[in-house]
Amino acid sequence: MARKPKCRRVGHIPRADYFKPAGIPAVDLEEVILKIEEAEALRLKDLLGLEQVECAQLMGISRTTFQRILVEARQKVADAIINGKALMVQGGDYHFDRDLVD
């Protein structure tokens, strides 16, 4: 039996939660769901340029767990962009922490 995922600390909730290719009705698109903690991993590593160890500490998880989340997030974003899918940001197992807000 798998153990329950550890709640991840998140310091930013994206203002927009749905992205789609221009010119294609949303009803005709497949959707990729990016979890809130995956968006946070992208923000910390790729947008802010922090080291993985620091990102993991901020999120309250191990470095290996952070690496796994980051890889999954990048794969989902690439899938949406390359294959013309909609990207929905929602869900996950996270706790919003105001102390992490930049």
N, C-alpha and C positions, 0 to 999 in steps of 0.2 A: 504494500500500500504506500503510495506516494505521500510525502509529508506536505503539510499546508505551506504555501509560499510565504516567505517573510514579507511583511509590509514594508514597502520602500518609501523613503522620505523624498518628497518632491517639493521644489521651491517655486515652480512656475507652471501654471495651467495655460496652455495656448488659448489666445482669444478666439481664433478661428478653429473650428473643429471639422471642417469638411473642405476638401480640395478636389477639383476634378479638371480633366482636360477641357479646354475651351471648345465650343462648337458641337459638343456631343451631349445630348440630354442625359441627365443623371439616371433616368430610368433605364437607359440602354447600357449602363456601365457596370462592370463588376466592381466590388468594393474591397479594399484592403483595410483592415482595422489595425491602427497603431495605438497601442496602449499608452496611457498617460506616462507611465514610468519609462517607456521606450522613448517617448518624445523628450523626457527629461534627460535621458542618457545622451541623446543627440545634442541637446542644448549645452550640456556641461562639457562634453568632449569636443564636438565639432564646431559649435558656435563660440563658446567661451575659451576653448583650447586648453582645458585643464588636463593634467595627467590622469591616467586611469585610476591610480591609487587614490588620488584626491577625490575624484568623482565618486568612487565607491564609498569612501568615508562619508562624503556629504549625503549620499543616499542611504547610508546605514546598512550596506551589504558588503559581501566579500568582493575582491577584485575579479575573481573568476566569474561570479554571478554578474557583475557589471559588464564584463567582456561578452558574456552570452547575451545579455539584454541588448547591448550595443550592436552586435552582429545581427540579431533578429530585426532590430529597428532599421538598420541600413538595408537589409534584404527586402523588407516590406516597402520602404521608400523607393528603392530601385525598381521593384516589381511594378509599383504604381506608375512611375515615370516612364519606364521602358515599354511597358505593355499597355499604356493608356487606360489605367484603372483609376477609379476614385479612391481617395485616401481619407478615411474617417478616423479622427483622434478621439478615443473614448475608452472608458473602462480600465481595468487593471486592479492591482492590489497595492494601493498607495495611501500615504498620509500627507496632506499638505502641511508644510512646515514654514511658517512665516520667516523664521530665522535664515532660511536658505535663499530668500528672495534677494536678487542682486540690485 
